[in-house]
Amino acid sequence: MRFVIDLDTLELIASATDRQAIAQVQGKRGDETPFEVSFVRAGVAEELAGSTVLTFGAKPFGKYDAGAVVLNSDFTLSGTGTTAKYLASPSFNTAELNDLYLIDADDSNDPAYVDLMAEFTWQIGSGAPTSTKTFIFRVHNDVVRDAELDPTALPTPVGTTAPVNAVAATGIMNPTGADNSILYTADNAGAAGNNISLQYLTPATQATTTVAVVGSAIAVTPGTKARMLISGTFSPSIAPVLIYAGTANGKAMWSEDGTQGGALTGNDQLYYDGTKWLLFMTTVGPDYSAQTAATSADYPDGLAFTVVTGTGTPTVTAATSSAAQVIAAVNLSTPAAALVTASASGTVTEAVAAVAATNLTGGVTATASPPYIRTAGGFLYIQEAGTWKKTALSAL
């Protein structure tokens, strides 16, 4: 189980390049679960001081004075510098944790899961400890336990054939435009996957591509500032498309490969330095740079840039989330009990014309473009663009 801790916010985040906060993680009772913990600052992994002692602890939710039901301080360092990871295997098979599940041979009162409050805390030498923000650790009850007995086998009925494996439902979202068709595949076959609905909402004025999940309904809100298109005549050349790469100095930033770090070879950057917007190309250093006059504008598109190093006049224009950004957002934002997996359906590119600002607009409603998947009367029904198509389950 991997954890990434943002040292700037003391939150669990999705990854070093995606600072979306993680408020809940999930595990299983009775297991010894391998943990892999890394620390990042401004999107770059770093190693803590050699004398650091890292601890993970979890208690019943809201019971701050209670003792820990899971606790481990035996983390060991693997790797150094930007490859540093801290490894341990906390036990979720403790008497204190088992007490929360009413393990009493009465299956009428068995909880499916228990929500614990958890945190990581670390102490460097004799200094004061530092802790992450509290997060929810949902521990699911275990199914297979010690001394399980094989179920009683029955004779094979005469004239039966082997059952056909269930097939996960699918749906394709393909708004108007080129290179933006996305295939969504249910992660679970049957009712859990058949009831999933998908919606593209009207893009919002934001750099992020956000995904909201309520039950089995998934809604994607693209950002009209998710990409910045660089045009004009200038030398040396700058990447024509920069994509959202998190925040810097309180405002969104964009880079050629979607990660932060001005020193990365070839990773052109566009970010706010606290007073003005900077645009520069990086190889061994900033070979080309341009900047605006001091401004507090939230976004740099449409601002006048003055060349500092190099020649030319760059123009910065905002563009809506690309299909690739939507795929990444959906795959990172669905719950741990994942609903769907998004993938490219055909070609998905980051070219300037690949996904125009109008491609993911329109405020699609529940009765129009998003596919709906249902089963009834022995048939699988898929609705797309207002048309229902059915296939006999026996044919799958």
C-alpha positions as CSV (number, residue, x, y, z in Angstrom):
1,M,0.0,0.0,0.0
2,R,1.6,3.2,-1.1
3,F,1.3,6.6,0.7
4,V,2.6,10.0,-0.5
5,I,2.9,12.7,2.1
6,D,3.0,16.4,1.0
7,L,5.4,18.1,3.4
8,D,4.0,21.5,2.4
9,T,0.4,20.7,3.4
10,L,0.9,17.6,5.7
11,E,-1.7,15.7,3.7
12,L,-1.8,12.4,1.9
13,I,-1.8,13.1,-1.9
14,A,-2.4,11.0,-5.0
15,S,1.2,11.1,-6.2
16,A,4.2,13.4,-6.4
17,T,2.8,14.9,-9.6
18,D,-0.9,15.1,-8.5
19,R,-1.4,17.0,-5.2
20,Q,-5.1,16.0,-4.9
21,A,-5.6,15.3,-1.2
22,I,-6.6,11.7,-0.2
23,A,-9.1,11.8,2.7
24,Q,-9.7,8.0,3.0
25,V,-7.8,4.8,2.4
26,Q,-8.9,1.2,2.7
27,G,-7.5,-2.0,4.1
28,K,-8.5,-5.4,5.4
29,R,-8.8,-6.8,9.0
30,G,-6.6,-9.7,9.9
31,D,-3.8,-8.8,7.4
32,E,-0.2,-7.7,7.8
33,T,-0.2,-4.9,5.3
34,P,3.1,-3.7,3.6
35,F,3.3,0.1,3.7
36,E,5.5,2.2,1.4
37,V,5.7,5.8,2.4
38,S,7.4,8.6,0.5
39,F,7.6,12.4,1.3
40,V,7.5,15.1,-1.4
41,R,7.9,18.9,-1.3
42,A,6.8,21.0,-4.2
43,G,6.4,17.8,-6.3
44,V,9.9,16.5,-5.6
45,A,10.5,13.4,-3.4
46,E,13.0,13.9,-0.6
47,E,14.6,11.9,2.2
48,L,14.1,12.9,5.9
49,A,17.0,13.2,8.3
50,G,18.8,10.0,9.2
51,S,17.6,10.1,12.8
52,T,13.9,10.2,11.9
53,V,11.5,7.8,13.5
54,L,8.3,7.3,11.5
55,T,5.1,6.0,13.2
56,F,1.7,5.0,11.8
57,G,-1.2,4.8,14.3
58,A,-5.0,4.3,14.1
59,K,-7.7,4.5,16.7
60,P,-11.5,4.1,16.7
61,F,-13.0,7.2,15.0
62,G,-13.5,10.1,17.5
63,K,-11.9,8.1,20.4
64,Y,-8.8,10.3,20.9
65,D,-8.2,9.2,24.5
66,A,-8.4,5.5,23.5
67,G,-5.4,3.3,22.9
68,A,-4.3,2.6,19.3
69,V,-5.8,-0.5,17.6
70,V,-3.0,-0.4,15.0
71,L,0.4,1.0,15.7
72,N,3.8,0.6,14.0
73,S,7.1,2.5,14.5
74,D,9.4,0.0,12.7
75,F,9.7,1.8,9.4
76,T,13.0,1.3,7.6
77,L,14.5,3.5,4.9
78,S,14.9,2.2,1.4
79,G,16.7,4.3,-1.2
80,T,18.2,7.8,-0.8
81,G,17.3,11.3,-1.9
82,T,14.5,11.4,-4.4
83,T,14.2,7.6,-4.3
84,A,13.8,7.4,-0.5
85,K,10.9,5.3,0.7
86,Y,10.0,4.1,4.2
87,L,8.8,0.5,4.6
88,A,6.9,-1.3,7.3
89,S,4.1,-3.9,7.6
90,P,1.6,-2.8,10.3
91,S,-0.6,-5.6,11.6
92,F,-4.3,-5.3,11.3
93,N,-4.7,-8.5,13.3
94,T,-4.8,-7.2,16.9
95,A,-7.1,-8.0,19.8
96,E,-8.0,-4.3,20.1
97,L,-9.1,-4.1,16.4
98,N,-10.9,-7.5,16.6
99,D,-13.0,-6.2,19.5
100,L,-14.6,-3.6,17.1
101,Y,-16.0,-6.4,14.9
102,L,-18.0,-8.3,17.5
103,I,-16.3,-11.6,16.6
104,D,-18.7,-13.8,18.7
105,A,-20.0,-16.6,16.4
106,D,-23.1,-14.5,15.8
107,D,-23.2,-13.5,12.1
108,S,-26.3,-11.2,12.6
109,N,-24.2,-8.4,14.1
110,D,-21.1,-8.5,11.9
111,P,-20.1,-5.1,10.6
112,A,-18.8,-4.9,7.0
113,Y,-16.1,-2.4,7.9
114,V,-14.9,-0.1,10.6
115,D,-13.7,3.5,10.1
116,L,-10.6,4.4,12.0
117,M,-9.0,7.8,12.4
118,A,-5.3,7.5,11.4
119,E,-2.2,9.6,10.9
120,F,1.5,9.3,10.3
121,T,3.8,11.1,12.7
122,W,7.6,11.5,12.6
123,Q,10.3,12.8,14.9
124,I,13.8,13.8,14.0
125,G,16.1,13.0,16.9
126,S,14.9,14.7,20.1
127,G,12.9,17.3,18.2
128,A,9.2,17.8,18.4
129,P,7.1,15.4,16.3
130,T,5.3,16.4,13.1
131,S,2.1,14.7,12.0
132,T,-0.1,14.5,8.9
133,K,-3.6,15.7,8.9
134,T,-6.0,13.0,10.3
135,F,-7.4,10.7,7.6
136,I,-10.0,7.9,7.5
137,F,-8.7,4.4,7.3
138,R,-11.6,2.1,6.4
139,V,-10.8,-1.5,7.5
140,H,-13.0,-4.0,5.8
141,N,-14.0,-7.2,7.7
142,D,-12.1,-10.3,6.4
143,V,-14.0,-13.0,4.6
144,V,-11.6,-16.0,4.5
145,R,-10.4,-16.9,8.0
146,D,-8.4,-19.6,9.7
147,A,-9.9,-23.2,9.7
148,E,-12.4,-22.5,6.9
149,L,-14.2,-25.7,5.8
150,D,-14.8,-26.6,2.1
151,P,-18.5,-26.1,1.2
152,T,-20.5,-29.3,0.4
153,A,-20.3,-30.2,-3.2
154,L,-23.5,-31.3,-5.0
155,P,-23.8,-33.7,-8.0
156,T,-23.6,-32.0,-11.4
157,P,-27.2,-31.8,-12.8
158,V,-27.8,-33.8,-16.0
159,G,-27.9,-31.8,-19.2
160,T,-26.2,-28.7,-17.9
161,T,-23.3,-26.8,-19.5
162,A,-20.5,-24.8,-18.0
163,P,-21.6,-21.2,-17.2
164,V,-20.4,-18.3,-19.3
165,N,-18.2,-15.8,-17.6
166,A,-19.7,-12.4,-17.0
167,V,-18.5,-9.6,-19.2
168,A,-18.0,-6.1,-17.8
169,A,-20.2,-3.4,-19.3
170,T,-18.6,-0.7,-21.4
171,G,-19.5,2.7,-22.8
172,I,-17.7,5.2,-25.1
173,M,-17.8,9.0,-24.5
174,N,-16.9,10.8,-27.7
175,P,-17.8,14.5,-27.7
176,T,-17.5,16.5,-30.9
177,G,-13.9,16.9,-32.0
178,A,-10.8,14.9,-32.9
179,D,-8.7,12.5,-30.8
180,N,-10.9,12.7,-27.6
181,S,-12.9,9.4,-27.6
182,I,-12.6,7.6,-24.2
183,L,-13.6,4.1,-23.4
184,Y,-15.0,3.4,-19.9
185,T,-15.0,-0.2,-18.7
186,A,-16.8,-1.2,-15.5
187,D,-14.3,-2.7,-13.0
188,N,-17.0,-5.2,-11.9
189,A,-19.3,-7.3,-14.0
190,G,-22.9,-7.6,-13.1
191,A,-25.2,-5.1,-11.3
192,A,-22.3,-3.1,-9.7
193,G,-21.0,-2.2,-13.2
194,N,-24.3,-2.2,-15.1
195,N,-25.7,0.7,-13.0
196,I,-22.8,3.1,-13.7
197,S,-23.7,6.4,-15.4
198,L,-21.2,9.0,-16.8
199,Q,-21.6,12.7,-17.4
200,Y,-19.5,15.5,-18.8
201,L,-20.5,18.8,-17.2
202,T,-19.9,22.3,-18.6
203,P,-16.2,23.1,-18.2
204,A,-15.4,25.4,-15.3
205,T,-12.8,28.2,-15.1
206,Q,-10.1,26.2,-13.5
207,A,-6.8,24.5,-14.3
208,T,-7.8,21.2,-12.8
209,T,-9.9,18.4,-14.3
210,T,-12.2,17.3,-11.5
211,V,-14.3,14.1,-11.1
212,A,-17.2,13.8,-8.6
213,V,-18.5,10.3,-7.7
214,V,-21.8,9.8,-6.0
215,G,-22.8,6.2,-5.7
216,S,-22.5,4.8,-9.2
217,A,-22.8,8.2,-10.9
218,I,-19.6,9.8,-12.2
219,A,-19.5,13.4,-13.3
220,V,-16.4,15.0,-15.0
221,T,-15.8,18.7,-15.0
222,P,-13.1,19.8,-17.4
223,G,-11.1,23.0,-16.8
224,T,-11.0,25.7,-19.4
225,K,-7.5,26.5,-18.2
226,A,-6.2,22.9,-18.1
227,R,-3.7,23.5,-20.9
228,M,-1.8,26.6,-22.2
229,L,-1.1,26.8,-25.9
230,I,2.1,28.7,-26.8
231,S,2.1,30.3,-30.3
232,G,4.0,33.1,-32.1
233,T,7.4,33.4,-33.6
234,F,10.3,33.0,-31.2
235,S,13.7,31.4,-30.7
236,P,14.7,29.1,-29.2
237,S,11.4,27.2,-29.5
238,I,9.0,26.5,-26.6
239,A,6.8,23.4,-26.4
240,P,3.5,24.3,-28.1
241,V,1.4,22.7,-25.3
242,L,1.9,23.0,-21.6
243,I,-0.3,21.0,-19.3
244,Y,-1.4,21.6,-15.7
245,A,1.3,20.6,-13.2
246,G,-0.1,21.6,-9.8
247,T,0.4,25.0,-8.1
248,A,3.3,27.4,-7.3
249,N,3.1,30.5,-5.1
250,G,-0.7,30.1,-4.8
251,K,-1.6,29.8,-8.5
252,A,-1.8,27.1,-11.1
253,M,1.3,26.2,-13.1
254,W,1.8,24.3,-16.4
255,S,4.7,22.4,-17.8
256,E,5.6,20.4,-20.9
257,D,5.3,17.0,-19.2
258,G,2.8,17.9,-16.5
259,T,5.4,17.7,-13.6
260,Q,7.0,20.5,-11.6
261,G,10.7,21.4,-11.5
262,G,12.4,24.0,-13.6
263,A,15.7,22.1,-13.7
264,L,14.2,19.1,-15.6
265,T,15.8,18.8,-19.0
266,G,13.3,19.9,-21.7
267,N,10.5,20.5,-19.2
268,D,9.3,23.9,-20.3
269,Q,7.5,25.8,-17.6
270,L,4.8,28.5,-17.2
271,Y,4.3,29.7,-13.6
272,Y,3.7,32.6,-11.2
273,D,6.8,33.7,-9.2
274,G,4.7,35.8,-6.7
275,T,4.6,39.0,-8.7
276,K,4.5,38.1,-12.4
277,W,4.1,35.2,-14.8
278,L,7.2,33.5,-16.2
279,L,7.5,31.4,-19.4
280,F,10.8,29.6,-20.0
281,M,12.4,26.7,-21.8
282,T,14.7,24.5,-19.9
283,T,17.6,22.4,-21.2
284,V,20.7,23.0,-19.1
285,G,19.2,26.2,-17.9
286,P,16.5,28.8,-19.0
287,D,17.6,29.1,-22.7
288,Y,14.5,31.1,-23.5
289,S,12.5,33.1,-21.0
290,A,9.7,35.7,-21.2
291,Q,7.7,37.4,-18.5
292,T,4.7,39.7,-17.9
293,A,4.8,42.9,-16.1
294,A,3.9,42.6,-12.4
295,T,0.4,41.3,-12.2
296,S,-1.8,39.3,-9.8
297,A,-4.0,37.8,-12.6
298,D,-5.1,34.3,-11.7
299,Y,-4.3,32.9,-15.2
300,P,-1.7,34.1,-17.8
301,D,-3.6,33.6,-21.0
302,G,-4.1,36.9,-22.9
303,L,-1.4,38.7,-20.9
304,A,1.5,40.5,-22.7
305,F,4.8,38.7,-22.4
306,T,8.1,40.5,-22.8
307,V,11.1,38.4,-24.0
308,V,14.0,38.5,-21.6
309,T,16.3,35.8,-23.1
310,G,15.9,34.8,-26.7
311,T,13.9,36.5,-29.4
312,G,10.3,36.7,-30.5
313,T,6.8,37.4,-29.2
314,P,5.0,34.5,-27.6
315,T,1.2,34.3,-27.2
316,V,-0.4,32.3,-24.4
317,T,-3.9,30.9,-25.0
318,A,-5.9,28.7,-22.6
319,A,-7.4,25.4,-23.7
320,T,-9.9,22.9,-22.2
321,S,-8.8,19.6,-20.6
322,S,-7.5,17.1,-23.2
323,A,-8.8,13.6,-23.4
324,A,-5.6,12.4,-21.8
325,Q,-6.2,14.6,-18.8
326,V,-9.7,13.4,-18.4
327,I,-8.5,9.8,-18.5
328,A,-5.9,10.5,-15.8
329,A,-8.4,12.4,-13.6
330,V,-11.0,9.6,-13.8
331,N,-8.5,6.8,-13.0
332,L,-7.1,8.8,-10.0
333,S,-10.4,10.1,-8.6
334,T,-12.7,7.1,-8.4
335,P,-13.0,5.5,-5.0
336,A,-10.8,2.7,-3.8
337,A,-13.6,0.2,-4.7
338,A,-13.1,1.5,-8.3
339,L,-16.1,2.0,-10.5
340,V,-14.5,2.2,-14.0
341,T,-11.2,2.3,-15.8
342,A,-10.8,4.9,-18.5
343,S,-8.6,4.4,-21.5
344,A,-8.1,5.8,-25.0
345,S,-10.5,4.7,-27.7
346,G,-8.4,5.3,-30.7
347,T,-5.8,8.1,-30.8
348,V,-5.4,10.5,-27.8
349,T,-2.8,13.2,-28.3
350,E,-1.6,16.4,-26.7
351,A,-1.3,18.3,-30.1
352,V,-2.7,21.8,-30.1
353,A,-5.7,20.9,-32.2
354,A,-6.3,17.5,-30.6
355,V,-9.1,18.5,-28.2
356,A,-10.4,22.0,-28.8
357,A,-12.0,24.1,-26.1
358,T,-15.5,23.2,-27.3
359,N,-15.0,19.4,-27.4
360,L,-16.0,18.7,-23.7
361,T,-18.6,21.4,-23.4
362,G,-22.4,21.3,-23.6
363,G,-23.5,20.4,-20.1
364,V,-24.5,16.8,-21.0
365,T,-27.6,15.7,-19.1
366,A,-28.7,12.4,-17.7
367,T,-31.0,11.7,-20.7
368,A,-28.5,12.6,-23.5
369,S,-25.0,11.6,-24.4
370,P,-23.6,9.7,-21.4
371,P,-24.1,5.9,-21.7
372,Y,-26.3,4.1,-19.2
373,I,-25.9,0.4,-18.6
374,R,-28.8,-1.8,-17.3
375,T,-29.8,-5.5,-17.1
376,A,-33.4,-6.7,-17.2
377,G,-35.3,-9.8,-18.4
378,G,-32.1,-11.6,-19.5
379,F,-30.8,-8.7,-21.6
380,L,-27.9,-6.2,-21.3
381,Y,-29.1,-2.6,-22.2
382,I,-26.6,0.2,-23.1
383,Q,-27.9,3.7,-23.8
384,E,-25.8,6.2,-25.7
385,A,-26.8,9.5,-27.3
386,G,-30.5,8.7,-26.4
387,T,-30.6,5.3,-28.1
388,W,-30.9,2.0,-26.2
389,K,-29.1,-1.1,-27.6
390,K,-29.7,-4.6,-26.1
391,T,-27.8,-7.8,-26.1
392,A,-29.0,-11.2,-24.7
393,L,-27.0,-12.0,-21.6
394,S,-26.8,-15.6,-22.9
395,A,-24.8,-14.4,-25.8
396,L,-22.1,-12.8,-23.7
